[in-house]
Amino acid sequence: MIGIDRNTGVTVDDWLQFVQRATRALTTPLGTRQKRPLYGSLIPDLLGQNLGDDMLMLAQSHAAQAFYNEQNGIGDFQPQVIVASRHGAGLLLRFAGLWKNRNQTFEVVT
């Protein structure tokens, strides 16, 4: 699939296009899209709260759920490792897993 980078306008495809799709799905609050109410994740609901260890575990759980939500369209990546950590005033999610039979990693900052 070919897409356009939302920040630079450059054409992206393959892995970079998937990372952009996944980032958008993980950072969109669940239920905020009018025509696609099941699109998104519960991760943005955690922001603004104290990011204790319990919230980091909850963020990892919400991230895993997002990959298994078919409405997000990111099910072609099978996460094997999801690590949430504090990043400034937000959250850093690191993912490692299989995509098209290749081991891939990426990060999402919220």
SULWOMO-V494407 format. One record per residue. PHI is phi in whole degrees, 0 to 359 (none if undefined). PSI is psi in degrees with one decimal (* if undefined). Layout:
# SULWOMO-V494407
phi:PHI psi:PSI
phi:PHI psi:PSI
This chain:
# SULWOMO-V494407
phi:none psi:140.8
phi:250 psi:139.4
phi:219 psi:-174.9
phi:238 psi:131.5
phi:297 psi:127.8
phi:290 psi:-19.7
phi:266 psi:-39.3
phi:252 psi:-20.5
phi:83 psi:3.3
phi:283 psi:145.0
phi:291 psi:131.1
phi:234 psi:149.9
phi:213 psi:176.6
phi:56 psi:-124.3
phi:294 psi:-44.1
phi:297 psi:-34.6
phi:291 psi:-38.3
phi:296 psi:-44.3
phi:301 psi:-39.9
phi:294 psi:-42.0
phi:297 psi:-44.1
phi:295 psi:-42.5
phi:300 psi:-43.8
phi:297 psi:-43.9
phi:294 psi:-39.5
phi:286 psi:-25.2
phi:259 psi:-1.4
phi:268 psi:124.7
phi:297 psi:137.1
phi:299 psi:131.1
phi:89 psi:4.5
phi:268 psi:-13.7
phi:269 psi:123.2
phi:296 psi:-44.4
phi:271 psi:-10.6
phi:226 psi:72.6
phi:293 psi:-18.5
phi:268 psi:1.6
phi:279 psi:138.7
phi:118 psi:-165.1
phi:215 psi:172.5
phi:269 psi:0.4
phi:300 psi:-45.1
phi:300 psi:-23.6
phi:293 psi:-21.8
phi:279 psi:-21.7
phi:292 psi:143.0
phi:92 psi:-7.4
phi:260 psi:165.1
phi:294 psi:122.8
phi:272 psi:71.8
phi:281 psi:178.6
phi:299 psi:-32.9
phi:294 psi:-36.7
phi:289 psi:-33.3
phi:295 psi:-40.4
phi:294 psi:-38.7
phi:294 psi:-38.4
phi:297 psi:-40.9
phi:297 psi:-41.0
phi:296 psi:-45.7
phi:297 psi:-36.6
phi:294 psi:-42.8
phi:297 psi:-41.2
phi:299 psi:-36.7
phi:297 psi:-34.7
phi:288 psi:-24.1
phi:262 psi:2.4
phi:273 psi:110.4
phi:297 psi:-25.0
phi:295 psi:-23.8
phi:283 psi:-22.9
phi:69 psi:27.5
phi:239 psi:22.0
phi:287 psi:-6.7
phi:283 psi:-4.0
phi:253 psi:125.2
phi:257 psi:102.8
phi:292 psi:133.8
phi:252 psi:-31.6
phi:224 psi:129.6
phi:230 psi:120.6
phi:236 psi:125.4
phi:253 psi:137.3
phi:216 psi:161.5
phi:286 psi:141.3
phi:217 psi:99.0
phi:61 psi:-123.7
phi:265 psi:7.2
phi:232 psi:-143.7
phi:224 psi:140.6
phi:243 psi:123.2
phi:249 psi:127.3
phi:248 psi:133.7
phi:237 psi:140.9
phi:222 psi:137.0
phi:178 psi:-165.3
phi:258 psi:132.8
phi:222 psi:117.0
phi:53 psi:46.9
phi:61 psi:25.2
phi:234 psi:141.2
phi:284 psi:126.1
phi:225 psi:154.2
phi:226 psi:150.9
phi:201 psi:166.5
phi:233 psi:149.3
phi:230 psi:127.2
phi:254 psi:127.3
phi:244 psi:*
